[in-house]
């Protein structure tokens, strides 16, 4: 019986923590992920009280979904508790199930379901929404082997730089107290009123002044109605704020650069060659590639023209680039009614002509790229190209024209479709290496960026929910946090360092302090990643361009050639 029980627990644990080749386990994990997203979305919508009161059927539907998903989450928690003895993290413990129950994810899993059942059994008891805890459960779903190294690197960087970051935090704390004290003495008798609140109320004590001082030290100034002496104090605060935010940002960015270099073993030459694919065509000079394309047929000749090997191709590239820029400018100018009327009358025939001509040219270019895709070594056939980022951009660049052609000028949708024409600006990535370099940086660091974005998403939704709970009835915020969607708008501003609202309750201020600290990290991490990525790409390109003295023979004519990134070659 013990053997059968152990075997059953092992199977359950393997199902809950699936290996990459476990199909049903992967399906279950994705299903849980979808249910969590649905719960969070419904929670956000439910906080819009006018919408819910006007649609009782919608509220009933939400309640049914809530009950169904909570049954699923409860079943998952019971299974995880049952299979804890088979988890490598707890199997050696004396009480594995208890250890799981008091672990971070065990507590989060329990808190995600407990309030629902308490509310079901005791309807009169007010308790925090379970969705707040379900947000944390999303972290479990990012522990796959693709994202685990990214999370590990995030943790390693903060651990490696913890002493500098702690020192910076200590200095920041001292500066907050110092400047809050100065502002208290300079502003406690300031009679100026801003948004119906006198400055004397805001700076009635040093603890009150510390909140506004902290915001100012991040570089944002929602308040500026200071006394003359207070303005002098704020001048020095502005000077110090640049360094106070810049130090942790630079430390974290430098930590990521160092960590990535260590992970890559000091930078392998083969890994540093960004977007360079060695193939047969790379070892041919330009004239030989053109001759070979002519011999292979029309498809190869089209590809040769699109990459600019022929003079017609180089002219085509310049014309397409100019048309893209001209098209975007014409769209921007056409939004000015006076300009549009002057050029083409009320019907705007001039800009419509430009749009029709551009759509025809871009459609022809897209068709040629799809047709010649098998000749492009970057893609494994037409389907591979059609599902690539550049092909999707090409499709989005022409789709609005054809949609409006068949649907017509539908009120409310016409401007949306027209705005999509701005996507055409991204088409220059076909022809400019700077845009391609940015795309490569994103591709190489996607797992770290996804992990960072995921943490930011969790913080954003969680903080928005907290502001909704503690500030919804605050008369000073004027219903800015009356629902989670409204809170999310202001929270994204706060994470970006812009404090459009500052008159919070004590709990709201504590949540704001949390956002100040997290906001610096949220922007410092991608700064470090992108800086490291661009530096590697520039160094790689410099290495390639420094090989000018290197003699490379064309495999056909034996003429000297040299290599360029992005599959472009040039004769010596």
N, C-alpha and C positions, 0 to 999 in steps of 0.2 A: 504493500500500500504506500509506504514511504517512497519507494522508487517511482511509482506511478504519479504520486503527488509532485515529486521533484521534476519529473518529466513534463507534467502539465504546467508547472510554474515556468519552466524553461521555455516552453512553447509560447506561453502568454507573453513573457518578457521579450522573446525574439519578435513577436508580433508588434508589441508596443514600441520597441527600439529597433526598427527594421534595418537590415543590411541593404546595401544598394540593389542587390539582386532579389530582394523579397518583394514580389509584386503586390500582394495583398496588404502587407505591412505598410508599403509606400502609399497605397490607396487610402488606407485608414488614416495615416498621418496627414495627407492632403485634405481629407474630409474634415478632420478636426480643425485644420487651419481655416478652411472655408467657413465652418460653423462659428469660429471665433470672430472672423471678419464680419460675418452676418450679424452676430450679437452686438459687436461694437457699432456697426452702422445703424442698427435699430435703436440702440441706446442714444446715439447722437440725434437721430430723427425724433425720438420720443420726447426729448427735452423741448421741442418746439410745441408748446402748449396750444396755441391757436390752431395749428394744423391738426393736432390730435383731437381737440374738442369738436372741430368741424367734420371730422371723419371717424365716427365710432367704429365703423367696420374695419378701418385700418388699425385701430387700437386692438380690436379683437384678434385680427390676424397676427399682430405683433405678440400678443399674449400666447397664442398657440405655438408660434415659432419659439418663444422663450421656454415654454414647458418642454417642447420636443428636444431642443438643444441641451437643456439642463439635465434631462434624462441621459443623454449621450455623455455629457461631461461627468455626471455622477458615476455612470458605468465605467468610464475610463479611469476615474480616480480609484474605484474599488479594485479594478484589475491591476493597476499599478501598485496598490498596497499589497495585494495578494502575491504579485510577482517580485516584490522587493528582495526576497531572499535569493533570487537568481541574478540580481543586479551586481556586477563586479564591484560597485562602489560600496555595497552594504552586505554582501554575502559573508564576509569575514567578521561582521559585527555580531555581538551577542543577541541583540534585538534588531534585526534588519528592518522590520516593518516600522518600528518606532523611529529608527534613524531616518528612514525615508520620510515619515510623517513630519519630523521636525526640521527637515532640510528645506532649503530655499524653495525649490519647486514643489515640494510636498505641501508646504504652508500655502503657497500661491494656489495650488490645485484645490486645497480645502477651502480657502477663503473665496474662491471663485464659485463654489456651489453652496456653501453653508448659509449665506444670507438669503438665498432663494428659498431653501427649505424652512428656515426660521420664519420668513415672511409668509410662507404657505401655511404653516401651523399656527402662527400668531399674527393674524392680519393687522392688528393694531400697532405692532411694533415697527417703528421707523428705523431703517438700517441703511447703510451705504449701498449704492447700486453694485451688484456683483460684477458689472462690466469693468469697473476700475481694476479689479483683480485679474480679470480675464486678459486684460492688456498685457500683464506680465507673462501670461502663459504663452504668448507669441514668441517669447525668447526661446522657449524649449524647441520650437519648430525650426529655429535657425542653427541648431547644433549639429547639422549634417556635416559630413566630412568635407564638403566644399567650403562651408562657411566657418567651420571650427578653427582653421588656421587664422582666419581674419579676426575672429574674436580673441584668439590667443595673442595675436600681435597687438591688438588694442590694449589688452591687459599688460603685456610685456612693456609697452612704451610707457604707460603710466607708472608701472612699478620701477622701471629703470630711472625715470626722472622724478620720482616721488620727493626726493630731498629738495630739489630746486623748486618744485611746485609747492611744497609745504612752506618753504622760505618765502616764496612769492605770496602765498596766502596769508602768512603772518604779517608781512609788510603791508599787504592790502588792508588787513584788519587794523593795524596801527594807524594807517592813513585815514581810514574811514572814521575812526574815533577822533583823530586830530582835527580833520576838517569839519566833522560834525560839531565839534566843540566850538570852533571858530564861527561857523554859520549860526549856531545857537546864540552866541553873543552878538552877532551882527544883525540878525534878522528877528529876534524875539520881540522887537518893538516896531517891526516893519508894518505899516498900515495898509499896504497895497493888497487888493483882493483880486484873486484870479480864479475863475470858474466858481464864484460865490464862496470861496474859501479864503480867508485872510492868511497872509504869510505868517502872521504871529501864531496862528493855530498850527500851521505845518511845522514850525520850529519852536514850539512851546517848551520842548525839553531836548536833551541830547539824544535819548533813544528815538524820539520822533525825527530828529534831524539826520540820524544815521541812515535811514531808508533813502532819503533823497540824495544824500551824499554818495551812497553806494551807486545809485543810478548815474550820477554825474561822473563818477570815476570810471564808468564803462564808456564814457564819451558821449552820452546822450543828455540833452538839456530840455526836458519838457517844461521846466520852470526857468524863467529868466527875469522875473520881476524882483530883482534883488536891490538892496540899498547900495550906495556907492562903495562902501567898504566891503560889502558882500561880493560885489563884482570883482574887486581886486582879489579876494580869496578864490573866487571861481576861476580867475585867470591862471593862477598857479595850479588849481585842480585840473584844468584842461591840459596844461603842460605835462603834469604827472600822469594823467589818464592814458596818454599815448604809450608811455612805457609800461604802465601797469597792465594794459591789455596786450601789448606787444610782447612782453617777456614770456608769459605762458604760451602764447601762440607760437612764438619762435622756438621755444623749448620743445613743444609737442611736435611741431613740424620737423625740427632737426632730429628728434627721437625717431620719427617714422623713417626719415631718410637713412639714418644709421641702421635701423632694424631691418629695413628692406635690403640694404647692402650686405648685412651679415647673413640674411636668409639666402641670398643669391651667391654666397661664397666669394664676395669681393667683386662680382661682376664678370661673368663669363662672356667671352667675345661673341660666341654664337647666340647667346641670349640677348646681348646688347644690340644685335642687328635687327632693328625694328622694321617690320614689314618688308624684309628682304627675303625673297624666295629664290633660291638658286635653281634655275631650270635651264633648259636648252637655249631658250631665247636670250637669257642673260649673257650668254657667251657669244653673241653675234653682234656685229656692228650694225649701225642703223641701215645703211644701204642693203646689207645682206638680209636683214629682217624684212625689208620692203620687197626684195626680190623673192624671198621665200613665201611671203603672203600672196604675191601675184601667182606663184606657181600652185599654191594650195587652193585658190579659188576665191569667190566673192566674199564669203564669210570672213576669211582671214584678212582680206583687204579692208573690209569694214572695221574690223578690230584694229588694224594697223592705223587707220585714219583716226579712230577715236582716241588712241593713246598718243597721237601727234607725231607719228613716225614720218609721215609724208608732209609736203608743204601744204597740201589741201587740209590735212588734219590739223596742222598748227593754226591755219587760218580759221578752221571750224571751231577750235578751242577758244580762240580770241573772240570770235563772233558770239558764241554761246555765253561766254563770261560777260561780255558787254550787254547782251540781251537780258541776262539775269538781273544785272544791276539796274538797267534801264527800266525793266518791268517792275521792280520793287519801288523805284522812285516814282514811276507813273501811278502806281497804286496809292502811294502816300499822298501825292499831289491831288489825285482824283477825289480824295475825301473832303477837300475844300470845295464847297459848292460853287463859290464865285469863280474859281479857276476852272472847274469842270464845265460850267455854263459858258465861259469865255472861249474855251477850246472847242467844245462840241455841242453847244446848245443844251437844252434841257435833257435831251436823250443821250448826251455824252458820247456821240459817235466816235470821236477821236480816240478816247480811251478804250472803247469797245473794239475798235479796229486793232489797237495794240494788243489787246487781250486775245483776240482771235488769231492774229499772226503768231504771237508767242506760244499759244496752246498748240498750234499746228507744228511749230518747230520743235517744241519740247516733246510732243508726242512722237515725232519722227526720230528724235534722238533716243527716246526710251525704247522704241521698237528696234532701232539698230543695236542698242546695247543688249537687249534680250536675244536678238538674232545671233549676235557674235559672241555671246557668253561662253559657248564651248571652247572658244579660242583663248579665253582669258584664264591664265594659270591660277588666278586668285580664287576661282570658283569651280566647283565640280558640276558643271552643267547649268542649264537655264533655271531650273528650280532653285538651285543654291543661290544663284544671283538674284532671282525674284524675291527671295526671302531675306536678302541682306539689307543692311541699314540704308545704303545708298540707293538701292532699287526701290525701297519703300518711300524714300524721299522723292525720287523721280515720279513715282505713282501719285503721291499726294500733291505734287506740283501741278499735275494736269487734271486730277479727279474733280476739283471744284468746277472747272469749266464745263465738263460734260454733265455733271449733276445739274448745274443751272441751265444747261442747254435743254435737258429733257424735263426737268421739274418746272423751270420758269422762275420768275422773280416772286418767290413766296415771301410774304411779309414776315419779318423776324428771323428768317434764315438767309436772306440774300447777303447781308453784311457779314454773317459768320462764314459763309462760303468764300466771299471775297477776301476776308482776312486770311484764309488758308493759303492764299497766293503767296504770302510772305514766306512760306516754306521753300519757295523757289530759291531763296537766298542760300539755303543749305546745299543747293546743287553745286555751288562752287567748290565743295569738297572734292569733286571729281578732278579739279584742275589746280587746286592750291594745296601745297604740302602742309601749310600751317594748320588748316582745318583737319587734314588727315592725321597730323601729329597729335592733335587734341583727341581725336577719335581713338587713336592707338593707346594714349595714356589711360583713357577711360576703360578700354578693353582689358588692359594689363592689370588694372587695379580694381576691377569690378567687384570682386568679392569683399575687399576691405571697404569700398564705398557703399556696397549694399549693407554690410554690417553696420557701418556708421549711420547710414540713412535709416536703418531699421531702429537703432537706438533712438535717433532723433524723433522718429515717428511715435515710438512708445512714450517718450517724454512729452511730446506735443499733445497727444490725446489725453494722457494722464493729467498733465498740468491744466489743460482746458477743462477737464472734468472737475478738478479741484476748485478752480476759479468759479465754475458754475455753481458748485455746492456751497461755497463760502461767501461768494460775492453777489449772488442773484438778488438778494434783498438789501444790498448796500445802497443807500440813497445817494451817495457821492459818485457812484459809477454810472448812474442814470440808465439802468437796464442794459448796459453794455455786455453783461454776462448773464442775461436772462435765459440763455439756452447754450448748449454745447457748441453748435455751429458758430454762434457769435463769439463765444470764448475762444474758439480755435483761430478765428481771424486775428484777434488781439494777441494771442499766444505766439503766433508765428512772427508777429512784429516784435514781441518781446525777445524771442530767441535770436532775432536779427539785430538786437541792440537798440530798437526804437520803442520807447515807453510812452505810448500815446495816452495811457491811463496810469495814474500813480496813487490815487486816493483809496487804498485798500484797507481792509480790516487786518488785524494782527495775523490771522492765518493766511490771508492773501499776501501779506508782505513776506511771510516765511516762504510761501510758494514762489514769490518773485525773486527772493534771494537764491533759491534753488535754480531758477531759470537763468539768472545772471551767471552763475558758475558754469552751468551746463552749456549755456550759449557760447561761451568762450571755447569750450572743448569741441562743440559741434562744428564750429567754423575752423578751428585749428587743425583738426584731423584731416579734412579734405585738402586744406592748404598744404599740409606736409606731404600728402600723397601726390597731389598734382605737381608740386615743386620737384619732388624726387623723380616723378615720371618724366617731366619735361627735361630735367637735367640729364637723365639717362639717354633720352632720344637725341638731344643736342650733342651729347658726347659721342653717341653712335654715328651721327651724321658727320661729325668732325673727323672721326676716324676714317670713315669711308672717303671723305673728300681729301684727306691727307695722303691718300695712296696714289697721288698723281704720277709719281715716278715709277709706280709699279707697272710693269709691262704685262698686259693681258692681251692675248692674241684671239682674234675672231676665229671660230672653229671652221668657218667657210673660206674666207679670203686671207686669213692670217694677218690682217691689219691690226694695229694696236687700238684697243678700246679701253675704256675705264667704266667702272660700275657706279651707278647712282641708286639711291633709295627709290622706293616706290616704282620699280621696274622701268626706270628711265635711263637710257644710256646715251653717251655722246662720244663721237670719234675724237681721238687725240689730235 
